[in-house]
Amino acid sequence: MRQQLENIRAEALAAIQNAADKADLEALRVRYSGKKGELTAILKSMGKLSAEERPVMGQLANEVRAAIEAAYEARSTELETLALARKLEAETLDVTIPAEPAPLGHLHPLTLTINEVRSIFEGMGFETIEGPEIEYDYYNFEALNTPANHPARDTQDTFYFSSDLLLRTQTSSVQIRCMEHRKPPIRVISPGRVYRSDAVDATHSPLFHQIEGLLVDENVTMADLKGALAVFAKGLFGEDTRVRFRPHHFPFTEPSAEMDVSCFACGGKGCRLCKGEGWIEILGCGMVHPNVLRGCNIDPEKYSGFAFGMGVERVAMLRHKIDDLRLVYENDVRFLKQF
């Protein structure tokens, strides 16, 4: 039995050292140390030995097993190192080769429009503020002089979570929040998403963007409103742009007006873009209603102000001659690459 153990040790160590890969190595492990391996078979026959021989042979068998396992672990480590070296050699990269340029995106046309409008008004001293899109009925309607059952609510049907909580229909609600916590002078604009229960078509969407503006101070007049909006129109559409104000009605302003700009495509002569009129409606505006000021604890006898609001999508469509509102929301890269 001693000779058998010595032969197994010599054969196993030589075979393990010459194993070509992990598969060969595993086969050798099974051959010598597995449940039906050669060494295991000898160990099972130890019971046939005499009491004097059994501990001697047992010690030798353990030495053989330990030698085989140590050789197995050492060769396994060597094979892993060799495999990694071959892989690194095969996958060597030339780091001096120029990389392929990564495609870069750019700002969305709506974001570009918002940034342009913000830049113009911030240049006139307006601060940009934001407010929640999920709004209370009070801020969205009542504080803007539009009480329950007021007919003006019909044109701003929106999405309600409860009788008192809704998706805002206008960013004018941010102006109320601002006036509640600030004292005049106030000069702010509030861009953001708004929601109305409109069917999707070429000119309507249940989600769109607005930019509202508010200025409250002593001795503010309609002339200040017209001057500020004229500066805005020239900054956005060009120095030759003219503005026109038409009487209108908004519950939260009095007097109220719609503002048109001279068509920047034809210079006011009349074309397809302006439908032959020479003018394009761009925003609504007016002097802040005394009830709105009073509701925010601002004395309308001492202070006055003006407000305006415009749809960002409308401005973007006019600027870039986009004829379908849905295009700005479909994320079609072929469309967006134009901007």
C-alpha positions as CSV (number, residue, x, y, z in Angstrom):
1,M,0.0,0.0,0.0
2,R,2.9,2.4,0.7
3,Q,4.2,1.9,-2.8
4,Q,0.7,2.5,-4.2
5,L,0.4,5.8,-2.3
6,E,3.9,6.9,-3.5
7,N,3.0,6.0,-7.1
8,I,-0.3,8.0,-6.9
9,R,1.6,11.0,-5.5
10,A,4.2,11.0,-8.2
11,E,1.7,10.5,-11.0
12,A,-0.8,13.0,-9.7
13,L,1.8,15.8,-9.2
14,A,3.3,15.3,-12.6
15,A,-0.1,15.2,-14.3
16,I,-1.3,18.3,-12.4
17,Q,1.8,20.2,-13.4
18,N,1.3,19.4,-17.1
19,A,-2.5,20.2,-17.1
20,A,-3.2,22.5,-20.1
21,D,-6.3,24.2,-18.8
22,K,-8.9,24.3,-16.0
23,A,-10.9,21.5,-17.6
24,D,-7.9,19.1,-17.6
25,L,-7.1,20.1,-14.0
26,E,-10.7,19.4,-12.9
27,A,-10.5,16.0,-14.6
28,L,-7.4,15.1,-12.7
29,R,-8.9,16.2,-9.4
30,V,-11.8,13.8,-10.0
31,R,-9.4,11.0,-11.1
32,Y,-7.4,11.1,-7.9
33,S,-9.4,12.8,-5.2
34,G,-13.0,12.3,-6.3
35,K,-15.5,9.9,-4.6
36,K,-14.4,7.2,-7.0
37,G,-10.8,8.4,-7.3
38,E,-7.6,6.3,-6.9
39,L,-6.7,7.8,-3.6
40,T,-10.2,7.5,-2.3
41,A,-10.2,3.8,-3.2
42,I,-7.0,3.2,-1.2
43,L,-8.4,5.0,1.8
44,K,-11.5,2.8,1.7
45,S,-9.2,-0.3,2.0
46,M,-7.4,0.9,5.1
47,G,-9.7,-1.3,7.2
48,K,-7.9,-4.4,5.9
49,L,-4.6,-3.3,7.5
50,S,-3.3,-4.5,10.8
51,A,-3.7,-2.2,13.9
52,E,0.1,-1.4,13.7
53,E,0.1,-0.5,10.0
54,R,-3.2,1.5,10.0
55,P,-1.9,4.7,11.6
56,V,1.3,4.7,9.6
57,M,-0.5,4.3,6.3
58,G,-3.2,6.8,7.4
59,Q,-0.5,9.4,8.0
60,L,1.1,8.8,4.6
61,A,-2.3,8.9,2.9
62,N,-3.0,12.3,4.4
63,E,0.4,13.6,3.3
64,V,-0.4,12.4,-0.3
65,R,-3.8,14.0,-0.2
66,A,-2.4,17.3,1.1
67,A,0.4,17.3,-1.6
68,I,-2.2,16.6,-4.4
69,E,-4.5,19.4,-3.1
70,A,-1.6,21.9,-2.8
71,A,-0.4,21.1,-6.3
72,Y,-4.0,21.4,-7.6
73,E,-4.4,24.9,-6.1
74,A,-1.0,26.1,-7.3
75,R,-1.6,25.0,-10.8
76,S,-5.2,26.4,-10.8
77,T,-3.7,29.8,-9.9
78,E,-1.1,29.5,-12.6
79,L,-3.7,28.7,-15.2
80,E,-5.8,31.7,-14.2
81,T,-2.8,34.0,-14.5
82,L,-1.9,32.5,-17.9
83,A,-5.5,32.9,-19.2
84,L,-5.7,36.5,-18.0
85,A,-2.4,37.3,-19.7
86,R,-3.6,35.7,-23.0
87,K,-6.8,37.6,-22.8
88,L,-5.1,40.9,-22.1
89,E,-2.8,40.3,-25.1
90,A,-5.6,39.5,-27.4
91,E,-7.7,42.5,-26.3
92,T,-5.0,45.1,-26.3
93,L,-6.3,48.5,-27.3
94,D,-4.4,51.2,-29.0
95,V,-5.2,54.1,-26.7
96,T,-3.6,56.5,-29.2
97,I,-6.4,55.9,-31.8
98,P,-8.9,58.9,-31.7
99,A,-12.2,58.0,-30.1
100,E,-15.4,58.1,-32.0
101,P,-17.2,61.4,-31.3
102,A,-20.1,60.9,-28.9
103,P,-23.4,62.4,-30.2
104,L,-24.3,65.5,-28.1
105,G,-27.9,66.7,-27.6
106,H,-29.0,70.3,-27.1
107,L,-31.8,72.2,-25.4
108,H,-35.4,71.5,-26.4
109,P,-37.1,74.4,-28.4
110,L,-39.5,75.0,-25.5
111,T,-36.5,75.4,-23.1
112,L,-34.7,77.6,-25.6
113,T,-37.8,79.9,-25.8
114,I,-38.3,80.0,-22.0
115,N,-34.6,80.9,-21.6
116,E,-34.9,83.7,-24.2
117,V,-38.0,85.2,-22.5
118,R,-36.4,84.9,-19.1
119,S,-33.2,86.7,-20.3
120,I,-35.2,89.6,-21.7
121,F,-37.2,90.2,-18.5
122,E,-34.4,89.5,-16.2
123,G,-32.6,92.3,-18.1
124,M,-35.4,94.6,-17.1
125,G,-35.0,93.6,-13.4
126,F,-37.6,90.8,-13.1
127,E,-36.9,87.8,-10.9
128,T,-37.8,84.3,-12.0
129,I,-39.8,82.3,-9.4
130,E,-41.6,79.0,-9.5
131,G,-44.6,77.4,-7.8
132,P,-46.4,74.0,-7.4
133,E,-48.1,72.4,-10.4
134,I,-50.6,70.7,-8.0
135,E,-52.5,73.7,-6.7
136,Y,-55.3,74.7,-4.5
137,D,-58.5,76.0,-6.0
138,Y,-58.0,79.2,-4.0
139,Y,-54.7,80.1,-5.6
140,N,-55.7,79.0,-9.1
141,F,-59.1,80.7,-9.2
142,E,-60.6,82.4,-6.2
143,A,-57.6,84.6,-5.3
144,L,-57.5,85.6,-9.0
145,N,-61.0,87.1,-8.8
146,T,-62.6,84.0,-10.2
147,P,-65.0,82.6,-7.5
148,A,-66.9,79.3,-7.7
149,N,-69.4,79.2,-10.6
150,H,-67.8,82.1,-12.4
151,P,-68.3,81.6,-16.1
152,A,-64.6,82.2,-16.8
153,R,-63.8,78.8,-15.2
154,D,-65.5,77.1,-18.1
155,T,-62.7,78.1,-20.5
156,Q,-60.1,76.7,-18.0
157,D,-61.5,73.3,-17.3
158,T,-58.8,71.2,-15.6
159,F,-57.9,68.0,-13.8
160,Y,-59.2,67.8,-10.2
161,F,-57.9,65.6,-7.4
162,S,-60.6,66.8,-5.1
163,S,-63.0,69.8,-4.9
164,D,-60.1,71.8,-3.6
165,L,-57.0,70.4,-5.3
166,L,-56.2,70.5,-9.0
167,L,-53.5,70.7,-11.6
168,R,-53.0,74.4,-12.1
169,T,-54.4,76.0,-15.3
170,Q,-52.1,79.0,-15.2
171,T,-48.9,80.1,-13.6
172,S,-50.8,83.2,-12.3
173,S,-51.2,81.2,-9.1
174,V,-47.5,81.8,-8.4
175,Q,-48.1,85.5,-8.5
176,I,-50.7,85.2,-5.7
177,R,-48.3,83.2,-3.6
178,C,-45.6,85.8,-4.2
179,M,-47.8,88.7,-3.2
180,E,-48.9,86.9,0.0
181,H,-45.3,86.7,1.2
182,R,-43.7,89.8,-0.2
183,K,-44.3,93.5,0.0
184,P,-44.1,95.8,-3.0
185,P,-42.1,96.5,-5.0
186,I,-42.5,93.2,-6.7
187,R,-41.2,92.3,-10.1
188,V,-41.3,88.6,-11.1
189,I,-42.0,86.2,-13.9
190,S,-43.1,82.6,-13.4
191,P,-42.6,80.0,-16.1
192,G,-43.9,76.5,-15.8
193,R,-46.2,73.7,-16.9
194,V,-50.0,74.1,-16.8
195,Y,-52.8,71.8,-17.5
196,R,-56.3,72.0,-19.1
197,S,-58.8,69.4,-20.2
198,D,-58.3,69.9,-23.9
199,A,-58.3,67.3,-26.7
200,V,-55.0,66.9,-28.4
201,D,-54.8,68.5,-31.9
202,A,-52.5,70.7,-33.9
203,T,-53.0,73.7,-31.7
204,H,-54.2,72.2,-28.3
205,S,-52.7,70.0,-25.6
206,P,-53.8,69.0,-22.1
207,L,-50.3,70.0,-21.0
208,F,-48.5,73.2,-22.1
209,H,-46.2,75.9,-20.7
210,Q,-46.9,79.5,-19.7
211,I,-44.8,82.4,-18.6
212,E,-46.6,84.9,-16.4
213,G,-45.3,88.3,-15.3
214,L,-46.2,90.6,-12.4
215,L,-45.0,94.1,-11.4
216,V,-46.5,95.8,-8.3
217,D,-45.3,99.2,-7.0
218,E,-46.5,102.7,-6.4
219,N,-47.7,104.7,-9.4
220,V,-47.6,101.8,-11.9
221,T,-49.7,102.6,-15.0
222,M,-50.8,101.0,-18.2
223,A,-48.0,103.0,-19.9
224,D,-45.5,101.0,-17.9
225,L,-47.1,97.8,-19.0
226,K,-47.1,98.8,-22.7
227,G,-43.5,100.0,-22.5
228,A,-42.2,96.8,-20.8
229,L,-44.0,94.6,-23.3
230,A,-42.8,96.6,-26.3
231,V,-39.2,96.1,-25.0
232,F,-39.9,92.4,-24.7
233,A,-41.3,92.1,-28.2
234,K,-38.4,93.9,-29.8
235,G,-35.9,91.7,-27.8
236,L,-37.6,88.5,-28.9
237,F,-38.7,89.3,-32.5
238,G,-36.4,92.1,-33.6
239,E,-36.0,95.8,-33.3
240,D,-38.5,96.6,-36.1
241,T,-41.3,94.8,-34.3
242,R,-44.4,96.9,-33.5
243,V,-47.0,96.1,-30.9
244,R,-50.8,96.6,-30.8
245,F,-53.1,96.3,-27.8
246,R,-56.8,95.3,-28.1
247,P,-59.4,95.5,-25.3
248,H,-60.2,92.2,-23.7
249,H,-61.5,90.7,-20.4
250,F,-59.6,88.8,-17.7
251,P,-61.2,88.4,-14.3
252,F,-57.9,89.3,-12.5
253,T,-57.0,92.4,-14.5
254,E,-58.8,95.7,-15.2
255,P,-58.4,97.1,-17.8
256,S,-57.3,94.0,-19.8
257,A,-55.9,93.7,-23.2
258,E,-54.6,91.2,-25.8
259,M,-51.2,92.2,-27.3
260,D,-50.4,91.6,-30.9
261,V,-47.0,91.9,-32.6
262,S,-46.4,92.9,-36.2
263,C,-45.8,89.8,-38.3
264,F,-42.1,89.1,-38.3
265,A,-42.4,87.1,-41.5
266,C,-43.9,89.8,-43.7
267,G,-43.2,93.0,-41.6
268,G,-47.0,93.6,-41.3
269,K,-47.9,93.5,-44.9
270,G,-49.9,90.3,-44.6
271,C,-48.9,86.7,-45.3
272,R,-49.8,83.1,-44.7
273,L,-48.3,83.1,-41.2
274,C,-50.4,86.1,-40.0
275,K,-53.4,85.0,-42.2
276,G,-53.1,88.3,-44.1
277,E,-53.7,90.5,-41.1
278,G,-50.1,91.7,-40.6
279,W,-50.5,91.1,-36.8
280,I,-50.0,88.0,-34.6
281,E,-51.6,87.7,-31.2
282,I,-48.9,86.9,-28.6
283,L,-50.2,87.4,-25.1
284,G,-52.8,88.7,-22.7
285,C,-52.2,91.4,-20.1
286,G,-53.7,94.1,-18.0
287,M,-53.6,96.1,-14.8
288,V,-53.9,93.9,-11.6
289,H,-57.5,94.0,-10.4
290,P,-57.9,95.8,-7.0
291,N,-59.7,92.8,-5.6
292,V,-56.6,90.7,-6.3
293,L,-54.3,93.2,-4.5
294,R,-56.7,93.5,-1.7
295,G,-56.9,89.7,-1.2
296,C,-53.2,89.6,-0.8
297,N,-53.2,92.4,1.8
298,I,-51.8,95.0,-0.6
299,D,-53.5,98.3,-0.4
300,P,-54.9,99.1,-3.9
301,E,-55.1,102.8,-3.0
302,K,-51.3,102.9,-2.5
303,Y,-50.1,100.3,-4.9
304,S,-51.0,99.3,-8.5
305,G,-49.5,96.8,-10.8
306,F,-49.6,95.0,-14.2
307,A,-49.6,91.4,-15.2
308,F,-49.2,89.5,-18.4
309,G,-49.1,85.9,-19.6
310,M,-48.1,84.1,-22.7
311,G,-48.1,80.5,-24.0
312,V,-44.5,79.3,-24.5
313,E,-45.6,76.8,-27.2
314,R,-47.3,79.5,-29.2
315,V,-44.2,81.7,-29.1
316,A,-42.0,78.8,-30.1
317,M,-44.3,77.8,-32.9
318,L,-44.3,81.3,-34.3
319,R,-40.5,81.8,-33.9
320,H,-39.7,78.5,-35.6
321,K,-42.6,78.3,-38.0
322,I,-43.9,75.0,-36.4
323,D,-47.4,74.2,-37.7
324,D,-48.3,71.4,-35.3
325,L,-48.1,71.6,-31.5
326,R,-47.8,67.8,-31.2
327,L,-44.3,67.9,-32.8
328,V,-42.7,69.5,-29.8
329,Y,-43.9,66.6,-27.5
330,E,-43.2,63.6,-29.7
331,N,-39.5,63.5,-29.1
332,D,-38.8,62.8,-32.8
333,V,-35.0,63.4,-33.1
334,R,-35.4,64.3,-36.8
335,F,-37.6,67.2,-35.7
336,L,-35.5,68.2,-32.7
337,K,-32.2,68.3,-34.7
338,Q,-33.5,71.4,-36.5
339,F,-33.0,73.4,-33.3
